[in-house]
Amino acid sequence: MASRLRVLGIDPGLTRCGIGVVDVARDRSATLVHVGVVRSSHELPIEQRLALIAAGIREVLAAHRPDAVAVERVFAQQNRHTVMGTAQASGIALLLAAEHGVPAATHTPSEVKAAVTGYGAADKLQVQTMVARVLRLDALPQPADAADALALALCHAWRRGTGVAGGTAALTPAQQAWADAERMARR
């Protein structure tokens, strides 16, 4: 196994598509490689919006050559228009991963939140805070789409396993940090 796993996380969306790349070591420590957001105007025709998103993802795939791609799994929402756009952007991301020969997986928002914060119903601020802590960032990743992309990448690496004894049954670094903080608060 390589000394690190490089994962591209994609938080799909038509207006803002979050993109984050992390390197995760065998000890599950993680390092930020790239973070950004691909934007498209709601005034553009759908095919142009999807082309912009595809170009942004292609650029990151070529520049950072990830070992895996993790995409947020589309889930049911009340707003049919929003879920359709998210599904279209998700399809583009999965297609591009296949075209580049990179294995891809999808993860639900609750899976990602649980992996990163230890709580499947965590809010956006909790996710941003834990991503910043795990990646040792000086500030919270902004916007939330970018933080979500990084969280997806971390979730995928930790769930896939990075050579840690015990596989994916061990606590993630975020879960361990949360448990340590709670233990310290009880003292």
C-alpha positions in Angstrom: 0.0 0.0 0.0 1.2 3.5 -0.8 2.3 5.7 2.1 -0.7 7.9 1.5 -4.0 7.9 -0.3 -5.0 11.0 -2.3 -8.8 11.5 -2.5 -10.7 14.0 -4.5 -14.0 14.9 -2.7 -16.8 16.5 -4.7 -19.9 18.2 -3.3 -22.0 18.3 -6.4 -24.1 21.3 -7.3 -24.9 23.4 -10.4 -24.3 26.8 -8.9 -21.5 25.8 -6.6 -19.6 22.5 -6.9 -17.2 22.0 -4.0 -13.9 20.3 -4.7 -11.3 19.2 -2.2 -8.2 17.0 -2.4 -6.6 15.5 0.7 -3.7 13.2 1.3 -4.4 10.7 4.1 -1.5 8.7 5.6 -1.6 5.2 7.0 -2.0 6.6 10.5 -5.1 8.5 9.2 -3.6 11.9 9.5 -4.6 14.1 6.7 -3.1 17.0 4.7 -4.8 19.6 2.5 -3.7 19.4 -1.1 -6.4 21.6 -2.8 -9.7 23.2 -2.1 -12.0 25.2 -4.3 -15.4 25.7 -5.7 -16.5 25.5 -9.4 -19.2 28.1 -10.0 -21.8 28.5 -12.8 -24.4 31.2 -13.2 -28.0 30.2 -13.0 -28.5 32.4 -16.1 -26.6 30.0 -18.3 -28.2 27.2 -20.2 -27.9 23.8 -18.4 -25.4 22.4 -20.9 -23.1 25.3 -20.4 -23.3 25.0 -16.7 -22.5 21.3 -16.8 -19.6 22.0 -19.2 -18.1 24.5 -16.7 -18.4 22.0 -13.8 -16.8 19.3 -16.0 -13.9 21.6 -17.0 -13.3 22.5 -13.3 -13.3 18.8 -12.2 -11.1 17.8 -15.2 -8.5 20.5 -14.2 -8.3 19.2 -10.7 -8.1 15.5 -11.8 -5.2 16.4 -14.2 -3.4 18.7 -11.7 -3.6 16.5 -8.6 -4.0 12.9 -9.9 -6.1 11.4 -7.1 -6.2 7.8 -6.2 -9.9 7.9 -5.6 -12.9 10.2 -6.1 -15.7 10.5 -3.5 -19.0 12.2 -4.5 -21.9 13.1 -2.2 -24.8 10.7 -2.9 -27.9 12.5 -4.1 -30.7 12.3 -1.5 -34.4 13.2 -1.7 -35.3 16.8 -1.2 -38.5 18.8 -1.4 -37.1 21.0 -4.1 -37.1 18.8 -7.3 -35.2 21.4 -9.3 -32.3 21.4 -6.7 -32.1 17.6 -6.6 -32.1 17.4 -10.4 -29.2 19.8 -10.6 -27.3 18.0 -7.9 -27.9 14.6 -9.7 -26.6 16.1 -13.0 -23.4 17.5 -11.4 -22.9 14.2 -9.6 -23.2 12.2 -12.8 -20.6 14.5 -14.4 -18.2 13.9 -11.5 -18.7 10.1 -11.7 -18.3 10.0 -15.5 -15.0 12.0 -15.3 -13.6 9.7 -12.6 -14.3 6.8 -14.9 -12.8 8.5 -17.9 -9.6 9.2 -15.9 -9.5 5.6 -14.6 -10.0 6.6 -11.0 -12.2 4.5 -8.8 -15.2 6.5 -7.4 -17.7 6.0 -4.6 -20.6 7.9 -3.2 -21.4 8.7 0.4 -24.5 10.1 2.0 -24.4 13.3 3.9 -25.0 11.5 7.2 -22.2 9.0 6.5 -19.8 11.9 5.9 -21.0 13.8 9.0 -20.6 10.7 11.2 -17.1 10.0 9.8 -15.9 13.6 10.3 -17.7 14.7 13.5 -18.8 11.4 15.1 -22.4 12.6 14.7 -24.5 11.9 11.6 -26.8 14.9 12.1 -24.0 17.5 12.6 -24.6 21.0 11.3 -22.5 22.8 8.7 -20.4 24.6 11.3 -19.6 21.4 13.1 -18.4 19.8 9.9 -16.3 22.9 8.9 -14.8 23.0 12.4 -13.8 19.4 12.4 -12.4 19.6 8.9 -10.3 22.6 9.9 -9.1 20.7 13.0 -8.2 17.5 11.2 -6.4 19.3 8.4 -4.8 21.7 10.8 -6.1 24.8 9.0 -5.9 28.3 10.5 -9.4 29.1 9.4 -12.6 27.3 8.6 -12.8 26.2 4.9 -15.2 28.5 3.1 -17.7 28.3 1.6 -19.5 25.3 3.1 -19.5 23.5 -0.3 -15.7 23.5 -0.1 -15.7 22.1 3.5 -18.2 19.5 2.5 -15.9 18.3 -0.4 -13.0 18.0 2.0 -15.2 16.1 4.5 -16.2 13.7 1.7 -12.6 13.0 0.8 -11.7 12.4 4.5 -14.8 10.1 4.9 -13.8 8.1 1.9 -10.2 7.6 3.0 -11.1 6.7 6.5 -13.9 4.3 5.5 -11.8 2.7 2.9 -9.0 2.2 5.3 -5.5 3.5 5.1 -3.5 0.6 6.6 -4.5 1.1 10.2 -4.7 -2.1 12.3 -8.3 -2.9 12.8 -9.5 -1.4 9.5 -12.4 0.9 9.5 -13.6 -0.2 12.9 -11.2 2.2 14.6 -12.3 5.7 15.5 -11.5 8.3 12.9 -9.2 11.1 13.9 -12.3 13.4 14.2 -14.1 11.0 16.3 -11.1 10.5 18.5 -10.6 14.3 18.9 -14.3 14.6 19.8 -14.0 11.9 22.4 -10.8 13.4 23.8 -12.5 16.8 24.1 -15.5 15.4 25.9 -13.3 13.4 28.2 -11.3 16.6 29.1 -14.6 18.6 29.6 -15.8 16.0 32.2 -12.6 16.4 34.4 
